[in-house]
């Protein structure tokens, strides 16, 4: 079975603010029950959801001085702040603000 590269579909927000990630997207990104996801929101850029282990790897790269390789247009100070927030959210499973 060929793995999809793109997907688009509308989803409904339930009474409790929940959405269901469609099966095709869960398969595309290998999202399994119990996986931790990070939700990032920016009032101008929108909402993004990423698997926590992917962002943890990005934070590790930033702390190792390789953040500019992944995000060349970002200021190192902003990258470090972003990496700190990722790690805090992964450790605390709390609410973070950029």
N, C-alpha and C positions, 0 to 999 in steps of 0.2 A: 504494500500500500504506500503510495507516494504521500509524503508529508506536505501539508499545506504551507505556503509562504505568506499568504494574506487571508484576511477574514474580516467581514463586516456584517453586522446584524444589530438590530435594536434589541434592547432588553428593558424590561419593566422594573421599576423600583417598587418594592413592596411596602406595606404599611410601616414596617420597622426600618425602612431605608436600605433593605437588603436587595442585592441583585444576584442572579445566578450566572456564573461564567459558563457559557455554552460548552458542550462536550468537545466540539471541534477545537476550541481555543485551549481547553485543558489538555487535550492531546498534543496540540501544536507546541505547547510550552512545558509539557510533562508535569502538569500540576496535579498533585495527588491529595486525597483527603489527609488533613493534618499538616500540610505544607504551610509555612508562614509566608505571607505576602505583605509587602509594604505598599501602602497607598500614599502617593505624593500628589499634592494639589497646589496649583498656582492660579490665582485669580485671572491672570492674563494668558497663561499657557494651557490650562486645563488640568485634567486628572490623568495620572498614570499609575499603573499597578505593575509591580515587578516581584519576582520571587526573592525572598530575603537573602538566600545564599548568593544570588547574583550580585546584589548590592553590597553584601558583606565583602565579596571579592574585590569590588570596585573600591570600597573603603580601605581595604588592605593595600591595594595598589597605590592609592593616594598617600597613605602613611609611609609607604616604601619609597616615595618620591617619584612615582611613575604616573601620577594623576594627569600630567600634561599630555602623556601619550594617548590616554583615553579621551580626555576632554581638552584639546589644545587651546581653545578660545577662552577658557576660564582662568581667572586669577587664582594663584596658588593659595592665597588666604581664603578665598571663597571655597575652593576645593577642600581645604582642611576643615572648614566649618561644616560643609556638607558631610564629610566623612565622620566627623564627631557626632553629628545628628543621627546618621545611619547606625553607628555602633551603639549609641545611647538607646535608640528605639529597639534594636535587636536584643540588647541586654535587659532593658526594663520592660519591653513590650508596652511601652508607654506612648504618650502623645508627644510628638515633636513639632516644633515650629522652626521654619527656616528664617 
